[in-house]
Amino acid sequence: MGESGGNTAAEISLKDQGNEFFKAGNYLKAAALYTQAIKKDPSNPTLYSNRAAAFLHLVKLNKALVDAETTISLKPDWEKGYFRKGCVLEALERYEDALAAFQVALKYNSQSSEVSKKIKRLTQLASDKRRAEEVEATRSNVDMKKHLDSLKTELSGKYGDEDSWKEIFSFVVETLETAVKSWHQNSTLDPRTYFLIDKDKTDTEKYAPMVNIDKAFESPHTHNNCFSFLRQYAEDSFSRAACLVVPKNIISYPQVWKGQGSRKWKHGQSDGFFFQFESPLVQKIWFIPCSSEKGQTLCRDPVTLDIGLHEIFPRLFKQA
């Protein structure tokens, strides 16, 4: 709300009229009257403070910020200028800057409950915004390679040819990152098996690099049938490796997270998906927990599981 005070009778009249229009919710008329008053008394900080408040209600935020800054420059030890600046910065969602302005206001008026409430609110808003930005950065910059160092080491040790293991590793990274991005976008993904086919040997008209396995986990019968099909497919297509991507929530069998003793699931009730890597020399499995945070779906870091306890399919490739 506008403040009182001033010098000349004409200026008081214009400002008081502006205050009445402000109280009535006519912020445009109030701003116009404060502008007329400023022309008569351009060094009065109260007038700029009042007009900043009117501009804020009119969502003319840049103009409001200029008036708040002018208020501060005219009267640096008055908390009202910093309060106006904080309110405008809050409306601009510049929460860290707004918090800094309110903290200066509190320094000049430590008894202000209004400023204290603003600081408490902005502290939370700034924290929430930082976390939301972190979540969005994580969603936008998917980098699974850094979580697969153990696989990289194992592949390089098992496969003598550097080009061979690097191609397999790139296949795994690309498949996992695609799955994570799909989950971020849709909060789920289709259960599929991706094959790294041999470019020289595979009949690509007959064998695709991806197979849907959406019926595989309905029962022991469908699971066994799908496993047999995939194992034969891997052999007939001359595939060098495969990645199985399966959302946890579609699995009726086998529910590998319901074991007891050494098989006991240690990763809570999180939604997410399983990612199982298959090759003749290496077999690994991860669980990628997924949740909703700050209104966004977020995949957490992959958790390495014991393949002997939590495999969603037996070995697809014959061991070399």
MARDO-610704 format. One record per residue (C-alpha): residue number from 1; residue in one letter; y negated, x negated, z. Coordinates in steps of 0.05 Angstrom, whole numbers. Layout:
MARDO-610704
num,residu,north,east,up
NUM,A,Y,X,Z
...
//
This chain:
MARDO-610704
num,residu,north,east,up
1,M,0,0,0
2,G,-71,-23,-13
3,E,-111,-57,43
4,S,-182,-39,66
5,G,-242,-85,72
6,G,-297,-110,28
7,N,-371,-126,22
8,T,-416,-80,-18
9,A,-418,-5,-14
10,A,-401,2,-88
11,E,-341,-44,-80
12,I,-317,-7,-18
13,S,-323,59,-55
14,L,-283,34,-116
15,K,-230,3,-72
16,D,-224,63,-27
17,Q,-218,108,-87
18,G,-163,62,-113
19,N,-128,66,-46
20,E,-129,141,-49
21,F,-99,143,-118
22,F,-47,91,-96
23,K,-27,135,-37
24,A,-21,194,-84
25,G,25,154,-130
26,N,-24,148,-188
27,Y,-16,73,-195
28,L,-48,69,-264
29,K,-113,99,-239
30,A,-110,57,-176
31,A,-102,-7,-217
32,A,-161,13,-261
33,L,-206,24,-200
34,Y,-184,-42,-168
35,T,-201,-76,-235
36,Q,-271,-46,-233
37,A,-279,-70,-161
38,I,-256,-140,-180
39,K,-310,-144,-234
40,K,-361,-132,-179
41,D,-329,-179,-128
42,P,-282,-228,-164
43,S,-270,-270,-102
44,N,-242,-215,-58
45,P,-167,-229,-45
46,T,-154,-159,-19
47,L,-171,-129,-87
48,Y,-121,-174,-123
49,S,-69,-159,-71
50,N,-79,-84,-80
51,R,-77,-89,-155
52,A,-14,-131,-151
53,A,19,-75,-112
54,A,-4,-24,-164
55,F,22,-67,-222
56,L,88,-75,-185
57,H,97,0,-183
58,L,78,4,-256
59,V,132,-50,-270
60,K,78,-94,-301
61,L,111,-152,-266
62,N,77,-211,-301
63,K,8,-181,-286
64,A,30,-168,-214
65,L,53,-240,-206
66,V,-13,-267,-232
67,D,-52,-224,-182
68,A,-6,-246,-125
69,E,-18,-319,-143
70,T,-93,-306,-147
71,T,-90,-274,-78
72,I,-57,-336,-50
73,S,-107,-383,-84
74,L,-165,-344,-55
75,K,-136,-339,15
76,P,-79,-389,25
77,D,-68,-373,99
78,W,-60,-297,89
79,E,12,-275,90
80,K,-2,-215,45
81,G,-8,-257,-18
82,Y,60,-288,-6
83,F,89,-220,10
84,R,63,-192,-56
85,K,91,-252,-93
86,G,158,-244,-59
87,C,162,-170,-78
88,V,146,-185,-151
89,L,197,-242,-154
90,E,249,-196,-123
91,A,236,-145,-178
92,L,245,-201,-229
93,E,312,-217,-195
94,R,288,-287,-179
95,Y,317,-281,-110
96,E,314,-354,-90
97,D,240,-358,-107
98,A,226,-291,-74
99,L,260,-315,-10
100,A,216,-378,-10
101,A,154,-335,-16
102,F,175,-289,41
103,Q,190,-349,85
104,V,118,-374,75
105,A,93,-304,91
106,L,133,-305,156
107,K,102,-373,174
108,Y,33,-341,172
109,N,55,-277,208
110,S,117,-290,249
111,Q,114,-221,281
112,S,122,-183,215
113,S,185,-141,218
114,E,174,-122,145
115,V,177,-194,123
116,S,237,-208,167
117,K,275,-150,136
118,K,257,-176,67
119,I,283,-246,84
120,K,348,-217,109
121,R,356,-175,47
122,L,337,-231,-1
123,T,384,-281,33
124,Q,442,-234,17
125,L,417,-219,-53
126,A,408,-293,-69
127,S,478,-307,-44
128,D,508,-250,-84
129,K,471,-272,-147
130,R,495,-344,-139
131,R,567,-320,-131
132,A,560,-273,-191
133,E,534,-330,-233
134,E,593,-374,-210
135,V,642,-318,-228
136,E,610,-309,-297
137,A,611,-385,-308
138,T,685,-387,-291
139,R,699,-328,-337
140,S,659,-359,-394
141,N,684,-430,-388
142,V,759,-423,-386
143,D,790,-493,-379
144,M,864,-492,-362
145,K,878,-564,-382
146,K,856,-591,-315
147,H,908,-548,-280
148,L,966,-573,-322
149,D,966,-647,-306
150,S,1037,-645,-278
151,L,1062,-614,-342
152,K,1025,-666,-383
153,T,1057,-722,-343
154,E,1126,-691,-349
155,L,1120,-680,-424
156,S,1096,-750,-437
157,G,1154,-777,-398
158,K,1207,-734,-431
159,Y,1183,-737,-503
160,G,1180,-808,-531
161,D,1136,-790,-590
162,E,1063,-783,-568
163,D,1044,-735,-625
164,S,1102,-690,-606
165,W,1086,-682,-533
166,K,1011,-676,-546
167,E,1024,-619,-596
168,I,1067,-583,-545
169,F,1016,-593,-490
170,S,960,-566,-534
171,F,1003,-506,-551
172,V,1012,-491,-477
173,V,938,-500,-460
174,E,915,-457,-518
175,T,965,-401,-502
176,L,946,-400,-429
177,E,871,-400,-443
178,T,879,-343,-492
179,A,918,-303,-440
180,V,864,-315,-387
181,K,808,-294,-434
182,S,847,-231,-453
183,W,854,-213,-380
184,H,781,-226,-367
185,Q,763,-178,-423
186,N,815,-123,-412
187,S,840,-132,-340
188,T,910,-137,-368
189,L,948,-166,-427
190,D,1009,-150,-470
191,P,1075,-181,-450
192,R,1092,-230,-505
193,T,1131,-293,-522
194,Y,1094,-345,-563
195,F,1134,-396,-603
196,L,1114,-465,-626
197,I,1150,-461,-693
198,D,1168,-520,-736
199,K,1120,-522,-795
200,D,1171,-556,-839
201,K,1234,-518,-821
202,T,1214,-448,-800
203,D,1217,-391,-850
204,T,1148,-363,-832
205,E,1159,-300,-873
206,K,1218,-282,-828
207,Y,1197,-312,-761
208,A,1129,-299,-731
209,P,1100,-344,-677
210,M,1094,-285,-629
211,V,1144,-232,-605
212,N,1126,-170,-563
213,I,1171,-163,-502
214,D,1141,-100,-471
215,K,1209,-66,-459
216,A,1243,-128,-431
217,F,1229,-115,-358
218,E,1248,-42,-351
219,S,1319,-55,-326
220,P,1374,-108,-322
221,H,1402,-82,-387
222,T,1337,-88,-427
223,H,1322,-155,-394
224,N,1390,-184,-415
225,N,1384,-157,-485
226,C,1314,-186,-494
227,F,1336,-253,-466
228,S,1394,-257,-515
229,F,1347,-239,-573
230,L,1294,-290,-553
231,R,1345,-346,-544
232,Q,1373,-333,-613
233,Y,1303,-326,-642
234,A,1283,-393,-614
235,E,1344,-426,-646
236,D,1340,-391,-713
237,S,1265,-403,-721
238,F,1272,-477,-704
239,S,1219,-468,-650
240,R,1202,-529,-609
241,A,1174,-493,-548
242,A,1156,-424,-523
243,C,1108,-392,-473
244,L,1123,-325,-441
245,V,1063,-285,-416
246,V,1080,-225,-372
247,P,1035,-183,-327
248,K,1065,-175,-257
249,N,1050,-100,-255
250,I,1096,-83,-314
251,I,1158,-117,-285
252,S,1210,-70,-256
253,Y,1264,-123,-264
254,P,1268,-179,-242
255,Q,1217,-172,-186
256,V,1216,-245,-170
257,W,1163,-236,-117
258,K,1208,-196,-71
259,G,1258,-250,-50
260,Q,1274,-270,21
261,G,1285,-337,54
262,S,1272,-394,6
263,R,1256,-343,-48
264,K,1202,-310,-7
265,W,1138,-298,-46
266,K,1080,-338,-17
267,H,1022,-311,-58
268,G,1004,-244,-27
269,Q,997,-179,-64
270,S,951,-205,-118
271,D,954,-174,-187
272,G,961,-224,-243
273,F,1010,-251,-294
274,F,1067,-299,-301
275,F,1065,-356,-350
276,Q,1132,-389,-365
277,F,1138,-450,-409
278,E,1203,-465,-444
279,S,1226,-525,-484
280,P,1292,-563,-492
281,L,1269,-616,-443
282,V,1220,-582,-396
283,Q,1217,-513,-363
284,K,1159,-492,-318
285,I,1129,-428,-291
286,W,1061,-409,-261
287,F,1030,-347,-231
288,I,957,-333,-247
289,P,928,-288,-192
290,C,874,-241,-217
291,S,823,-199,-180
292,S,757,-163,-186
293,E,695,-197,-158
294,K,622,-178,-166
295,G,643,-124,-215
296,Q,679,-175,-260
297,T,753,-188,-271
298,L,769,-260,-252
299,C,832,-302,-261
300,R,843,-353,-206
301,D,873,-422,-214
302,P,946,-423,-238
303,V,996,-429,-181
304,T,1058,-471,-197
305,L,1123,-435,-178
306,D,1193,-461,-168
307,I,1226,-445,-234
308,G,1294,-442,-200
309,L,1271,-387,-154
310,H,1220,-347,-195
311,E,1238,-352,-269
312,I,1226,-287,-306
313,F,1277,-307,-359
314,P,1334,-358,-358
315,R,1327,-419,-401
316,L,1313,-400,-473
317,F,1330,-468,-504
318,K,1394,-506,-500
319,Q,1381,-569,-461
320,A,1374,-631,-503
//
